Every structure is written in structure tokens, then in C-alpha cells.
Amino acid sequence: MKHFFQLGGVILGLTLSSIQLVNAQCYQGEDGRYYNLDGTPCTNTVVSAVPFLRIISDARSGAMGDAGIAVSADPNAMHFNASKLVFSDQSLGLAATYTPWLRSIGLNDVYLAYLTGFKKINDLQTVGFGLRYFSLGSIQFTDPNGTPLNTGRPNEFELSGAYARKLSEKLSAAVTGKFIYSNLAAGNIVNGEVIEPGIAGAADFSMTYKTPIKVSNGESDLTIGLAITNIGSKITYTNSLFRDFLPANFGLGGAWTFNFDTHNTLTFTTDINKMLVPTPCQGLNCDQDRDGRADYKDVSPVSAIFSSWADAPEGLSEEIKEFTYSVGTEYWYDKQFAVRAGYFSEHRQKGNRKFFTVGLGLKYNLFGLNFSYLVPTTSRRNPLDNTLRFSMLFNFNGNTTE
């Protein structure tokens, strides 16, 4: 299926380099702050280039409100927290996931595919890999007047490799390297500049702490995970010196698993995430150096990691709004059948994504299959509205309670 887009709009929208268009819908009140036309605080979403890096493709976590930083390890830990891999009960694992995109509006050729795996070197060391591919389907590009130019198939991919190691019996750490390629409209010309594929490099740093806890009705395990992801160079699609941020992210998660007996296991989990990208400036005084670009876009990626915690126009109250929250639960019966549910929440001023999720998991010998379904709770359209997505897993050498 072909989608018709104005070429300039595609580039600006997908590289997210025209954020001031959002703020143009706001007005400044007598108190100096900015408000939407309905009187609510101005929507000021933190955005970046290549947002496909933050899409949750794993159907297991997708059924638990997108929580996955601290749940038991499987190959999809490559996206959330690679340091979990050394705590896996398997010596080798593979996973393939397929996530339809925008099916609710009739698009059938936009999807995300994710292939991941890991291999334990020994009890202390594990290596992992990941290949993420995002297809935007077939697009008919047009000029500003709507005249057709050419047809393209924009796509993006990420290739990653990880090394995880136990630092003690309860603590592990990992580093992940990434190569990122984004081909949105290569060969086309916008404002006299030839569009080229965007290329960038990035790294993830993660840690996991896992400890058993005695409870009155059996055994339990508490897991805490920390992950700082997509820290790397900026990306551009032209020869311009101006570049856009990668979706760097801070994530903290916890999971408490209760092993009631050999047949029944229950896990409660929660994740907290925050983008490590500068908050967009509001108003007309955002370009103090008068170089034609808002000053917050000129911050280096490393500086943004620190400044993004205290750069919101409204101060601490707005910084707190930039956190997203995921909660979920998972019940396994006999390590073969799982039922999952969860909820995801984002503040209205920062995007207003809110949705419930449900899902099932099946496991037979070495093979596992997970399903998830998203139920929106706001009028804001979600690319996964009412879409069924699934993951296949292959585990070798041992059992797991994932």
C-alpha cells in the first residue's frame, strides 16, 4: 500500500527538527508561562530522531505495560537491559518478534521486526546480539505543491552486540554497542540539499541486582535493573552541521517474583523511564546565538545526559512530568502457560500516551510464543491501537520461569 506524503513534511517530521511548530499552538499567559488554547499547560513533548529505537517490540513486555527492565531474562533483554542475560537459566537463547504498525488506520506494510539472541560463555560471562528493522512501507513522495516525485521504501535498522558479566553472585553489568542506519528519503532534494541516509553509533550501559527473599508462603526473587541506553553521536540526513539527538533514555525497573510452588509463579514489575534529551524551548527567545537554530539543539549528547534533568521551562514540576511509568503482572502455571496484564502512563503535557495491555504466553519444551494486545484509554491515537503482536522464543539447556 502506498502512502502519500509531502517530501519536506516527511523529512521534518521524521527527523523531528521543527519542534517549534508544536509550541506555535500555545500562547503566553500573564504569568509568563505558555498554555494550550484550552488553557492547559503547553504540550512540550521531548522528541528525538530515530524514535524506532525506543519502540517496545517484545510481546511479553508489551503485555505488561511495556515493563521489561527487571523481569526474568530472555533474548529480548537486549532492548531493555543486557546485564540480565548472565542470570538466565539457559546457555543459549533466540527470539524473533513482529510488531505491526498503524494497522488501525489501514496500513499493512509498516512494521517492526526484531531478532535477538545470546550465548553464555560461562557462569560469569554472556554475549548477546540484536538486529532491529523498521519498515515504513511504500511511500509516494511529493513536492510542496502535491506533485508526485518518486516512490520510495524508507527503512531503518539497528545492529547491536552486548557483553554482560557478573560482578558478584547478585550483581551484574553490561555494555552494548550499536550501529544505527536510517534511510528516510535518500536521493531526494529538499531546499536544495540532497537527502542522504543517516548513520550513527551508540552504546547502552546497564546493571542488574538480583537476590532471593524469604516470604511466608514460599520463595521469592527481587530484581532491580538500571539501564542508560542510546548514548551516542547525533544524526543528520544532509551535509548540514545541524544534527538531531538519538533517543537516549534512563530506565529504572524492579520485579518481584513469588514462587508459590512448582506449578504457580507470580511476578509484579514496574519501570520508570525518562528521555535524556533536552526539553524543547518555548517562546521566541530560544536562539540566543542567532544561528537559525534553537540553542537547546546545540547541546552535546554527553552534556544532554546531565542537563536534561534540569532544563524544563517550568522547572522541577515539568521535569517530573517527563517520566513515564509502566506497571505489569505475570502469572505462570506449570512454566507452560502465562497470563499477563499491565498499564502505561505518560503525562498529558509530554505526549499523553495511556493504555492498558493484556497478553498470553505459551511454552513447550524449547519453544515459546507470546502474544500482546494494546487497549487505548485516551483519544490520542497509538500506532499499536487494537493490534495483536507476537514473539517467538527458542531456549536451550534448561528451564526458565520467564
N, C-alpha and C positions, 0 to 999 in steps of 0.2 A: 504494500500500500504506500502511495506517495503522499508526503506532507508538503504543503506549500508554505514557504517562509520567505520573507524579505531578507536578503542576504545580510544587510547591515544589522538587522534585528537579531538574527541568529548569532552573529559573532559577538555583539554587545551583550546579548542575554546570556550566552553560554560562558563567556569569559567573565561576566559579572563586573564589567568595567564602567558601568553607568549607574552606579548606585544612587546618585543624586536624583534620578528620576523618581525614586520612591519617596524621598524626602520632599519632592516638589508638591506632593499632595498634602503636605502638612502646613500649618500656619503657626506663627509665633504668638504666644499669649502675652498678656501684660506682665506675667511673672518671668518672661524671658525664655520659657520652655516651649517646646513645639508639640502640637496636638494634631490628631487626625481631624477630618472635617466633622466627625461625630462627637468631638470633644474628648476622646480618649487619648492617652499619651501616644505620640507619633510612633508608628511602626518603624522599627530601626533594626532590621534583621542583619545579623553578622553573616557575610557571604564570602565565598572564595571561588577560585577556578576549580576545574576538575572535581565537582562535588560527587561524582560517581565513586570516589574513594571512600566515602562515608556511607554508602548505601549498605544496609544490612541484608545480605543475600541468604544467609543461613536460615533455613526454615525452622530450625529448633529454637534459636533465639528470637526469630521473627514471631513465634507463637507466645513468647514470654515478654512482650512489650519491648523487644529489641535489646533485652538484657543479655549479656554474654561474657563480661569481663572476668567473672569469677566462677561460672558454672563449670562442671567437670570437663576435662579436656577431651576434645576431639579434633580432627584436622582443621575445622573452621576457627580454631583458636588463632590461626594465622591472622585473621582480621582483627580480633579483639585484643588478644594478649598471648603472644607466643611463648611466654615463660611458663604457661600452664602445661606445655607439652611434655615436660620431664616428669610430670605427675601422672601421665597416662598409664593405664594398665596394659596397653598394647605396645608391641615393639614396632609396629608399622600400621599406618592408617591412611586411607584415601577418602576424599569426599568430592562430590560433584553436585553443584546446586544450579538451579534455573529459576530466575525471577522475572516474570512478565512485567512489563512497564506500560502504564497508561492504557490498560485494556478497557477500563471503564468508559473511555471516550472513543473506543473503536479502533485503536491502533494495534496491529497484530505482528509488527516486525520490529518493535522496540523491546529489548530485553537485556538482562544482565546474566552472564554465565560466570561461574567461579569454580576453579579446580584447585584443590589444596591437598597436601599430604605431609607426612612426617615420618622420620625413621629414628629410632633410638639407637645411638651409638653404644651406650652402656647405661647403667643406672643413673649416671650423673649428667650425661650429655644427650641432646637431641637436636636434630636438624629438621627444618621444615621448608616447604616451598609453597608458592601460591601464584596462580595466573587468573587475573580478573579481566573480563572482556565485556565492554558495554557497547551495544549496537543501537544507534539512533534511527535505524531504518533507512528507507529510501526517501530522500528529500529533493524537491524541486526548488532550486534557488531562484530568486527573482531580484530585480533591481528595485530601487525606491518607488518606481512607477508601476511595479507589479509585472513588468515584462519578464517572461521566463528566460533564464540564462542557461543553466545546465542542471543535470541531475547528479546527485552525489549520495554516498552512503557513509556519513560520518560515523566514526567509531573511536573508542578509547580503550587502552588496556594498561594493566599494571602487572609487572613481573617482580616477584619478591622472594627473598631467601632469608631464613632465620636460623640463629644459633641460640639454643637455650641450655642453661646449666644450673644444676643445684648448687647453692651456696652452703646449704645445710640440709638436714632431713626435712625441714619445714619451709625453707625459703629458696626461691629460685629467681633467676634473672635472664633476660634475653635481649638480643639486639636483632633488628630486622632491616635489611637493605632493600630499596625499591627503585625500579626503573619505571617511569611513567611516560606514556605516549598518548597524545590527544590530537586526533585528526578531525577537525570540525568542518573545514571548508577549504582544504588545501587547493591551491591553484586559482582560486577566485581573487578578485581585486575589490577592495573596499577603500574608498577615499584615497585612491592612488597607491595603496600598499598591497602587495601580494600576500595573501594568507598562506601560512606555512603550518605544518604540524608543530604542536607544542611538545617540548621534551623537558623533563625534569627528573631530579633524583631526590630521594627522601629516605628517612630512617625512622624506625619505631624503637622505643625503649620501654621495657615492661618488667614488672616484678610480681611474684605471687607468694603469698604466705598461706600455708595450709596446715591445720592442726586438728587432731581428734579431740572431741569434748564429750565427757561422760554426761548422759542425761538419764532421768529416772526410768524411761521406758525403752532404753536401748542405747546404741552407739550413734554418734553424730560427727560430722566433719564441718569445720568452719573454714572458709576460704576467702581471702581478701586479695584483690588484684588491683594493680595500678598500671596504667598504660599511657604513654605520651606518644602519639602517632603522627605520621606525615610531617615530620620536621625536615625541611629541605629547601631547595632553591625555589625561587619564584618561576613562573612560567609565562611565556608570551607566544603569540601566534603570528607576529610580524617582526620586522627588524627594529621596531621601536625599543627605546631604552626602558619604557614603562612596562612593568611586569606585574602579574597578579599573584596573590598568595595561594599556596596549597591549603587544603582544609586541615591544618594542624589541629590536634584535639587532645585535651586532657580528660582521661576517664578513670573513675574510681568505682570499683564494684565489690559487692560482698555476696556470698552464698552460704546458706546453712542447710546441710543435708542431714536428714534423720533416717537412719537405717533401723526401722522398727523390728524387722525380722528378715529372713532370707527372701521373702516374697514382696515386701512393701517398703518403698523408699519415697520420701517426700522432700523436695527442695524448695526453699524460699530464696529469691535472689533480687537484687536491686543494683542498678547502675546510675551513676551521676556523670554527666558529660558537659564539657564546656569548650567551645572553639577557642583556640589560641591564635586568633586573627583579630586585628584592630577593629573596633567598633566604628562604623561609618560616622563621619562628622555631619552635623546638622547646621543648616543656615547658609549664609553667603560668605562667611569668612573662613572657609576651610582651606584656601590656597594662599597661605601667608607668603610663600616664596614666589608666588605668581609664575609658576612654571606650567600652568594649564592643567594641573592635576592636584586633587585633594592631598594635603600633606600626610594624612594617615596612611596613604598608599605607598609612601616613600620609606616607611619604616622597614628595617631589615627583618628577615624571618626570625633570627635569633632574638632581636630586640622585641619583636611582637610577642614572643612567648611570655615575656615578663610584663610588658606594657599593656597587654590585653586584659590584665586583671584589674586595671585601674584607669581605663581610658573612656568609659562610657560617659556621654554628655551629662547624664543625670546623676552621676556618681555611684556610690555603693548600691543604692536601691536598684539601679538599672543593671549593674554588674550581676547581681543576684538573679535577675530575670534571664540572664543569658545561660543559665544552667538548664539542662533537660534532665528529666527523671524517667527511669524505667523500673517497673516492678513486675515480677513474674513468679509463677509457681509451676512445679513439675512433679507429677506423680508417676512412679514406675511400679508396675505389677510384674513380679517374677522376672524382672530385667528384660521383658519382651514386649510390653505394651505400655505406652506413656500417654498421659493426658496433660495438656499444658494450657495456661491462660496468662494474660498479662495486660499491662496498661502503660502507655507512653504519654508524657505531658511536656508541652513546651509553652512558655508564656505567650500571651496574645501579642505583646509588643515585639516579640522576637520570632514570630512565624506562626504561632497558634496551631501547631500540629498536636492533635489529641486523638488517640484512638485506642480501642480495645483490640486484643488479639487472642486467638484460640488456635489450638493445633493438636495433632496426634503424632505419636512415634511408634514405629514397629521395628522389631529386631528379631532376626532369625539366624542363628549361628554367626557367620561372619558378616552378614548383610544387614543394613539398617536403612529405614526410609522414614523421613519426617515430612509433615505437611503443616502449613500455617495459613491462616485467613485473617485479614485485617478488617475491622469494623469501625468506620469513622464516627466520631462523636461531635464534630463541628461541621459547619457548612463549607469549610476550606477543603478543596479537592486534594486528595492524596494520590500519588501515582499508583499506589497499590490498593486503592479502594476496591473492596469486594473481589479481590484476586486471590486465587489459590496458588501458592508456590511450594516447591518441594526440594528436598535434598536427599541424595543417596550417599551412604557411607559404607566403607569396607574396612573392617578391623581384623587384625591378625595377631595371634599369640596372646590369648587371654580374654577375659570378660571385662565388661565395663558397666557402670551404672549411670552412664551419661544421659 
